[in-house]
Amino acid sequence: MLIGEVARQSGVSARMLRHYESLGLVEPTGRTGAGYREYSSEDIRRIFHIESLRSLGLSLREVRRALDDPGFTPARLVDDLIRQTRERIATETELLTRLRRIGAAQPADWADVLQIVALLQALGSEHAGRRQRAALSSAGEAALPVEALVEAVLSEADPNVAGALRWALAQSVDGAPALLAAGLDAADAEVRKRAVQSLAEIPDGDATALLRDALAHADFVVRRYAAVALGARGVAEAIPTLVEMVVEETNEADAADALTALAGEPALADQIATRLVERLTEASVGPPARRRLTQALADIPGRTAATALAALSQDADRAVALTATYILTLRDGL
């Protein structure tokens, strides 16, 4: 079979076939009377073998060794090819992500593109100060894409940088809550915490809806951050978790402040007082927790809280009784 026909059947150009011949990869078995290259069926089979190995990423030198060296074993070479391919995919994926983020920022000109690239590079810096400056600068004309901010805040361990990133997210809320929602279900507890902390600083309705859902989260850390944020927003569903925070002595000061804020609504004040009293009467609640619950009643207005404090002033636990009596004295003086 002449070279032109081989090229048509194999898909390998005549020029490449001549290159293979010059490298000693495949040589035509014979020549016609006119001196044209003539390939045998075995030659064509070798050409297909060459192309198959090249499709795996082997160099022509590696292909020749694989075909001609009887002692050649493919295992190590295949492992190397797997590693190289993974590295190449990671590099290309990183580039694709960066390009998408630049596109999402809708730059007006190349100056904007360069500014966004500089901010993205700074956001990935190993220096906390540079990352923080990038976050604080992201509210400018060429803002960082929200996807980049979310990815950064979920992975940021430095508290100052994390605070700057949460601030930046709160300035550009479009799409941020939905992206942060995935962080609430992360396997890493720190990522879940960062996600709910970020949602707590975003004032829009989507963030509030996600925080409501977070009240039923399996992770108590997520629940308590959500409850404190919702308490400040006047969301009554946060009351059970806030009361539980007082019982568990986890950020109980923040929980008490949130309960006090909610108690500004008379109907909620009675609901909070009732919840506190219910926990006070449970046998599983020990003396320290009962004292904290009594203290939490101090800033809850209304008859329900006052009645509960009057009863607690006669409590068998002297510390609880004294706390309740003192609170009543302060309330009577107002």
TARA-V520643 format. One record per residue. N is the residue number from 1. RES is the residue in three letters. SS is DSSP state (hx for helix, st for strand, lp for the rest). PHI is phi as a letter, one per 40 degrees, with the letter a starting at -180 (* if undefined). BURIAL is 1 if it has 9 or more other C-alpha atoms within 8 Angstrom, else 0. Layout:
n & res & ss & phi & burial
N & RES & SS & PHI & BURIAL
N & RES & SS & PHI & BURIAL
This chain:
n & res & ss & phi & burial
1 & MET & lp & * & 0
2 & LEU & st & c & 1
3 & ILE & hx & c & 1
4 & GLY & hx & c & 0
5 & GLU & hx & c & 0
6 & VAL & hx & c & 1
7 & ALA & hx & c & 1
8 & ARG & hx & c & 1
9 & GLN & hx & c & 0
10 & SER & hx & c & 1
11 & GLY & lp & g & 0
12 & VAL & lp & c & 1
13 & SER & lp & c & 0
14 & ALA & hx & d & 1
15 & ARG & hx & c & 0
16 & MET & hx & c & 0
17 & LEU & hx & c & 1
18 & ARG & hx & c & 0
19 & HIS & hx & c & 0
20 & TYR & hx & d & 1
21 & GLU & hx & c & 1
22 & SER & hx & c & 0
23 & LEU & lp & c & 0
24 & GLY & lp & g & 0
25 & LEU & lp & c & 0
26 & VAL & lp & a & 1
27 & GLU & lp & b & 1
28 & PRO & lp & d & 1
29 & THR & lp & c & 0
30 & GLY & st & a & 0
31 & ARG & st & b & 1
32 & THR & lp & c & 0
33 & GLY & lp & c & 0
34 & ALA & lp & c & 0
35 & GLY & lp & g & 0
36 & TYR & lp & c & 0
37 & ARG & st & c & 1
38 & GLU & st & b & 1
39 & TYR & lp & c & 1
40 & SER & lp & c & 1
41 & SER & hx & c & 0
42 & GLU & hx & c & 0
43 & ASP & hx & c & 1
44 & ILE & hx & c & 1
45 & ARG & hx & c & 0
46 & ARG & hx & c & 1
47 & ILE & hx & c & 1
48 & PHE & hx & c & 1
49 & HIS & hx & c & 0
50 & ILE & hx & d & 1
51 & GLU & hx & c & 0
52 & SER & hx & c & 0
53 & LEU & hx & c & 1
54 & ARG & hx & c & 1
55 & SER & lp & c & 0
56 & LEU & lp & c & 0
57 & GLY & lp & g & 0
58 & LEU & lp & c & 1
59 & SER & lp & c & 0
60 & LEU & hx & c & 0
61 & ARG & hx & c & 0
62 & GLU & hx & c & 0
63 & VAL & hx & c & 1
64 & ARG & hx & c & 1
65 & ARG & hx & c & 1
66 & ALA & hx & c & 1
67 & LEU & hx & c & 0
68 & ASP & hx & b & 0
69 & ASP & lp & c & 0
70 & PRO & lp & c & 0
71 & GLY & lp & c & 0
72 & PHE & lp & c & 0
73 & THR & lp & b & 0
74 & PRO & hx & c & 0
75 & ALA & hx & d & 0
76 & ARG & hx & c & 0
77 & LEU & hx & c & 0
78 & VAL & hx & c & 0
79 & ASP & hx & c & 0
80 & ASP & hx & c & 0
81 & LEU & hx & c & 1
82 & ILE & hx & c & 0
83 & ARG & hx & c & 0
84 & GLN & hx & c & 0
85 & THR & hx & c & 0
86 & ARG & hx & c & 0
87 & GLU & hx & c & 0
88 & ARG & hx & c & 0
89 & ILE & hx & c & 0
90 & ALA & hx & c & 0
91 & THR & hx & c & 0
92 & GLU & hx & c & 0
93 & THR & hx & c & 0
94 & GLU & hx & c & 0
95 & LEU & hx & c & 0
96 & LEU & hx & c & 0
97 & THR & hx & c & 0
98 & ARG & hx & c & 0
99 & LEU & hx & c & 0
100 & ARG & hx & c & 0
101 & ARG & hx & c & 1
102 & ILE & hx & c & 1
103 & GLY & hx & c & 0
104 & ALA & hx & c & 0
105 & ALA & lp & c & 1
106 & GLN & lp & f & 0
107 & PRO & lp & c & 1
108 & ALA & lp & c & 0
109 & ASP & lp & a & 0
110 & TRP & hx & c & 0
111 & ALA & hx & c & 0
112 & ASP & hx & c & 1
113 & VAL & hx & d & 1
114 & LEU & hx & c & 0
115 & GLN & hx & c & 1
116 & ILE & hx & c & 1
117 & VAL & hx & c & 1
118 & ALA & hx & c & 0
119 & LEU & hx & c & 1
120 & LEU & hx & c & 1
121 & GLN & hx & c & 0
122 & ALA & hx & c & 1
123 & LEU & hx & c & 1
124 & GLY & lp & c & 0
125 & SER & lp & c & 1
126 & GLU & lp & c & 0
127 & HIS & lp & c & 0
128 & ALA & hx & c & 1
129 & GLY & hx & c & 0
130 & ARG & hx & c & 1
131 & ARG & hx & c & 1
132 & GLN & hx & c & 1
133 & ARG & hx & c & 0
134 & ALA & hx & c & 1
135 & ALA & hx & c & 1
136 & LEU & hx & c & 1
137 & SER & hx & c & 0
138 & SER & lp & c & 1
139 & ALA & lp & c & 1
140 & GLY & lp & c & 0
141 & GLU & lp & c & 0
142 & ALA & lp & b & 1
143 & ALA & lp & c & 1
144 & LEU & lp & c & 1
145 & PRO & lp & c & 1
146 & VAL & hx & c & 1
147 & GLU & hx & c & 1
148 & ALA & hx & c & 1
149 & LEU & hx & c & 1
150 & VAL & hx & c & 1
151 & GLU & hx & d & 0
152 & ALA & hx & c & 1
153 & VAL & hx & c & 1
154 & LEU & hx & c & 1
155 & SER & hx & b & 0
156 & GLU & lp & c & 1
157 & ALA & lp & c & 0
158 & ASP & lp & c & 0
159 & PRO & hx & c & 0
160 & ASN & hx & c & 0
161 & VAL & hx & c & 1
162 & ALA & hx & c & 1
163 & GLY & hx & c & 0
164 & ALA & hx & c & 1
165 & LEU & hx & c & 1
166 & ARG & hx & c & 1
167 & TRP & hx & c & 1
168 & ALA & hx & c & 1
169 & LEU & hx & c & 1
170 & ALA & hx & c & 1
171 & GLN & hx & c & 0
172 & SER & lp & b & 1
173 & VAL & lp & c & 1
174 & ASP & lp & d & 0
175 & GLY & lp & g & 0
176 & ALA & hx & c & 1
177 & PRO & hx & d & 1
178 & ALA & hx & c & 0
179 & LEU & hx & c & 1
180 & LEU & hx & c & 1
181 & ALA & hx & d & 1
182 & ALA & hx & c & 0
183 & GLY & hx & c & 1
184 & LEU & hx & c & 1
185 & ASP & lp & b & 0
186 & ALA & lp & c & 1
187 & ALA & lp & c & 0
188 & ASP & lp & c & 0
189 & ALA & hx & c & 0
190 & GLU & hx & c & 0
191 & VAL & hx & c & 1
192 & ARG & hx & c & 1
193 & LYS & hx & c & 1
194 & ARG & hx & c & 1
195 & ALA & hx & c & 1
196 & VAL & hx & c & 1
197 & GLN & hx & c & 1
198 & SER & hx & c & 1
199 & LEU & hx & c & 1
200 & ALA & hx & c & 1
201 & GLU & lp & c & 1
202 & ILE & lp & c & 1
203 & PRO & lp & c & 0
204 & ASP & lp & c & 0
205 & GLY & hx & c & 0
206 & ASP & hx & c & 0
207 & ALA & hx & c & 1
208 & THR & hx & c & 1
209 & ALA & hx & c & 0
210 & LEU & hx & c & 1
211 & LEU & hx & c & 1
212 & ARG & hx & d & 1
213 & ASP & hx & c & 0
214 & ALA & hx & c & 1
215 & LEU & lp & c & 1
216 & ALA & lp & b & 0
217 & HIS & lp & c & 1
218 & ALA & lp & c & 0
219 & ASP & lp & c & 0
220 & PHE & hx & c & 0
221 & VAL & hx & c & 0
222 & VAL & hx & c & 1
223 & ARG & hx & c & 1
224 & ARG & hx & c & 1
225 & TYR & hx & c & 1
226 & ALA & hx & c & 1
227 & ALA & hx & c & 1
228 & VAL & hx & c & 1
229 & ALA & hx & c & 1
230 & LEU & hx & c & 1
231 & GLY & hx & d & 1
232 & ALA & hx & c & 1
233 & ARG & lp & c & 0
234 & GLY & lp & g & 0
235 & VAL & lp & c & 1
236 & ALA & hx & c & 1
237 & GLU & hx & c & 0
238 & ALA & hx & c & 1
239 & ILE & hx & d & 1
240 & PRO & hx & d & 0
241 & THR & hx & c & 1
242 & LEU & hx & c & 1
243 & VAL & hx & c & 1
244 & GLU & hx & c & 0
245 & MET & hx & c & 1
246 & VAL & hx & c & 1
247 & VAL & hx & c & 1
248 & GLU & hx & c & 0
249 & GLU & lp & f & 0
250 & THR & lp & b & 0
251 & ASN & lp & f & 0
252 & GLU & hx & c & 1
253 & ALA & hx & c & 0
254 & ASP & hx & c & 0
255 & ALA & hx & c & 1
256 & ALA & hx & c & 1
257 & ASP & hx & c & 0
258 & ALA & hx & c & 1
259 & LEU & hx & c & 1
260 & THR & hx & c & 1
261 & ALA & hx & c & 1
262 & LEU & hx & c & 1
263 & ALA & lp & c & 1
264 & GLY & lp & c & 1
265 & GLU & lp & c & 0
266 & PRO & hx & d & 1
267 & ALA & hx & c & 0
268 & LEU & hx & c & 1
269 & ALA & hx & d & 1
270 & ASP & hx & c & 1
271 & GLN & hx & c & 0
272 & ILE & hx & c & 1
273 & ALA & hx & c & 1
274 & THR & hx & c & 1
275 & ARG & hx & c & 1
276 & LEU & hx & c & 1
277 & VAL & hx & c & 1
278 & GLU & hx & d & 0
279 & ARG & hx & c & 1
280 & LEU & hx & c & 1
281 & THR & lp & c & 0
282 & GLU & lp & c & 0
283 & ALA & lp & c & 0
284 & SER & lp & c & 0
285 & VAL & lp & c & 1
286 & GLY & lp & c & 0
287 & PRO & hx & d & 0
288 & PRO & hx & d & 0
289 & ALA & hx & c & 1
290 & ARG & hx & c & 1
291 & ARG & hx & c & 1
292 & ARG & hx & c & 1
293 & LEU & hx & c & 1
294 & THR & hx & c & 1
295 & GLN & hx & c & 1
296 & ALA & hx & c & 1
297 & LEU & hx & c & 1
298 & ALA & hx & d & 0
299 & ASP & hx & b & 0
300 & ILE & lp & c & 1
301 & PRO & lp & c & 1
302 & GLY & lp & h & 1
303 & ARG & hx & c & 0
304 & THR & hx & d & 1
305 & ALA & hx & c & 1
306 & ALA & hx & c & 1
307 & THR & hx & c & 0
308 & ALA & hx & c & 1
309 & LEU & hx & c & 1
310 & ALA & hx & c & 1
311 & ALA & hx & c & 0
312 & LEU & hx & c & 1
313 & SER & lp & c & 1
314 & GLN & lp & b & 0
315 & ASP & lp & c & 1
316 & ALA & lp & c & 0
317 & ASP & lp & c & 0
318 & ARG & hx & d & 0
319 & ALA & hx & c & 0
320 & VAL & hx & c & 1
321 & ALA & hx & c & 1
322 & LEU & hx & c & 1
323 & THR & hx & c & 1
324 & ALA & hx & c & 1
325 & THR & hx & c & 1
326 & TYR & hx & c & 0
327 & ILE & hx & c & 1
328 & LEU & hx & c & 1
329 & THR & hx & c & 0
330 & LEU & hx & c & 0
331 & ARG & hx & c & 0
332 & ASP & hx & c & 0
333 & GLY & hx & c & 0
334 & LEU & lp & c & 0
